[in-house]
Amino acid sequence: MNSWQGNPPSWRWHILSEQIERFGIEAFIKRAKTDILPNVDFYSAPVYHIMGIPLDLMTPIFAISRVAGWCAHIIGEKFAEAQDKPALYRPKAEYAGEYCGLSGCTYEPLEVRE
C-alpha cells in the first residue's frame, strides 16, 4: 500500500479516471451541452492496468472485444438503411420481458420449457 488513499499503486489510474469523469460531467452540465455520460469504455484502460495487462496490449484487447459489435453496426447501416447519413448514435433499448426481481428468477432447463 502507498499514499493513494490506502489502495495499491495500480489503483491510481482508477482514482484519476473518477476525478476526470466527475470534472467532465460537471463541465458538460455547466455548458448545457449534453446529458451523455461516459460509458463503460471510459474505464477500460484503468481496469486493464489494475489487471496487470501491458500497455501495448490494451488497444488490441479493447478492439478484439468490440469487433462483433462494430461489424453489426456497419451491417445495420449498410444493409438495413438505419439512417440517411453516417453518424454516431447511441441506440436506446427498453426491456420488454417480464422482470422477476434480483433473485426471483428461476432457471428452467430447455427440456421442460413449453
VEXDREN-2710 file (C-alpha; in Angstrom, 1 decimal):
% VEXDREN-2710
k/r/px/py/pz
1/MET/0.0/0.0/0.0
2/ASN/1.1/3.6/-0.6
3/SER/-0.3/7.1/-0.2
4/TRP/-3.1/6.6/-2.8
5/GLN/-5.9/6.5/-0.2
6/GLY/-4.8/3.1/1.1
7/ASN/-5.0/1.5/-2.3
8/PRO/-2.3/-0.3/-4.2
9/PRO/-0.3/1.9/-6.7
10/SER/-2.2/0.3/-9.6
11/TRP/-5.5/2.0/-8.4
12/ARG/-4.1/5.5/-9.1
13/TRP/-5.4/5.4/-12.7
14/HIS/-8.9/4.4/-11.5
15/ILE/-8.9/7.2/-8.9
16/LEU/-7.7/9.7/-11.6
17/SER/-10.4/8.4/-14.0
18/GLU/-13.1/9.0/-11.4
19/GLN/-11.9/12.6/-11.0
20/ILE/-11.8/13.2/-14.8
21/GLU/-15.2/11.7/-15.1
22/ARG/-16.6/13.9/-12.4
23/PHE/-15.0/17.0/-13.9
24/GLY/-16.2/16.2/-17.4
25/ILE/-19.8/15.7/-16.3
26/GLU/-19.7/19.0/-14.3
27/ALA/-18.2/20.8/-17.3
28/PHE/-20.9/19.5/-19.7
29/ILE/-23.7/20.3/-17.3
30/LYS/-22.3/23.8/-16.8
31/ARG/-22.2/24.4/-20.5
32/ALA/-25.6/22.7/-21.0
33/LYS/-24.1/20.9/-24.0
34/THR/-25.3/17.3/-23.4
35/ASP/-26.6/14.8/-20.9
36/ILE/-24.5/12.0/-22.3
37/LEU/-22.4/10.4/-19.6
38/PRO/-19.2/8.4/-20.0
39/ASN/-19.9/4.8/-20.9
40/VAL/-18.1/1.7/-19.6
41/ASP/-15.4/2.1/-22.2
42/PHE/-14.1/5.1/-20.3
43/TYR/-12.8/2.8/-17.6
44/SER/-11.2/0.2/-19.8
45/ALA/-7.6/1.4/-19.5
46/PRO/-7.7/1.7/-15.7
47/VAL/-9.2/-1.7/-15.4
48/TYR/-6.7/-3.2/-17.8
49/HIS/-3.9/-1.5/-15.7
50/ILE/-5.2/-2.9/-12.5
51/MET/-5.3/-6.3/-14.1
52/GLY/-1.7/-6.0/-15.0
53/ILE/-2.2/-6.0/-18.8
54/PRO/0.8/-4.5/-20.5
55/LEU/0.2/-1.1/-22.1
56/ASP/1.0/-2.3/-25.6
57/LEU/-1.8/-4.9/-25.4
58/MET/-4.6/-2.6/-24.1
59/THR/-5.7/-1.3/-27.5
60/PRO/-5.7/-4.7/-29.2
61/ILE/-7.7/-6.2/-26.3
62/PHE/-10.2/-3.3/-26.4
63/ALA/-10.6/-3.7/-30.2
64/ILE/-10.9/-7.5/-30.2
65/SER/-13.7/-7.3/-27.6
66/ARG/-15.7/-5.0/-29.8
67/VAL/-15.2/-6.4/-33.3
68/ALA/-18.6/-8.2/-33.4
69/GLY/-20.4/-5.0/-32.3
70/TRP/-18.6/-2.9/-34.9
71/CYS/-19.4/-5.4/-37.6
72/ALA/-23.1/-5.4/-36.5
73/HIS/-23.1/-1.6/-36.6
74/ILE/-21.7/-1.5/-40.1
75/ILE/-24.1/-4.2/-41.4
76/GLY/-27.0/-2.3/-39.8
77/GLU/-26.0/0.9/-41.5
78/LYS/-25.2/-0.6/-44.9
79/PHE/-27.9/-3.2/-45.3
80/ALA/-30.8/-2.1/-43.0
81/GLU/-30.6/1.6/-44.1
82/ALA/-30.6/2.7/-40.4
83/GLN/-30.3/6.4/-41.3
84/ASP/-29.6/8.7/-44.2
85/LYS/-26.0/9.6/-43.3
86/PRO/-23.4/8.0/-41.1
87/ALA/-23.5/9.4/-37.6
88/LEU/-22.5/8.5/-34.1
89/TYR/-25.6/7.4/-32.3
90/ARG/-26.4/5.5/-29.1
91/PRO/-29.5/3.3/-29.6
92/LYS/-31.8/3.1/-26.6
93/ALA/-33.3/-0.2/-25.6
94/GLU/-36.1/-0.9/-23.2
95/TYR/-36.5/-4.3/-21.7
96/ALA/-39.8/-5.8/-22.9
97/GLY/-39.8/-9.0/-20.9
98/GLU/-41.2/-9.8/-17.5
99/TYR/-38.9/-8.6/-14.7
100/CYS/-38.8/-11.0/-11.8
101/GLY/-36.6/-9.1/-9.5
102/LEU/-32.9/-9.5/-8.4
103/SER/-33.3/-13.1/-7.2
104/GLY/-36.8/-14.1/-8.2
105/CYS/-35.9/-15.7/-11.5
106/THR/-35.7/-19.5/-11.7
107/TYR/-33.9/-21.4/-14.4
108/GLU/-35.9/-23.9/-16.4
109/PRO/-33.9/-26.5/-18.5
110/LEU/-34.8/-26.5/-22.2
111/GLU/-36.4/-29.9/-22.0
112/VAL/-39.1/-28.8/-19.5
113/ARG/-39.9/-25.5/-21.2
114/GLU/-43.1/-25.1/-23.2
END
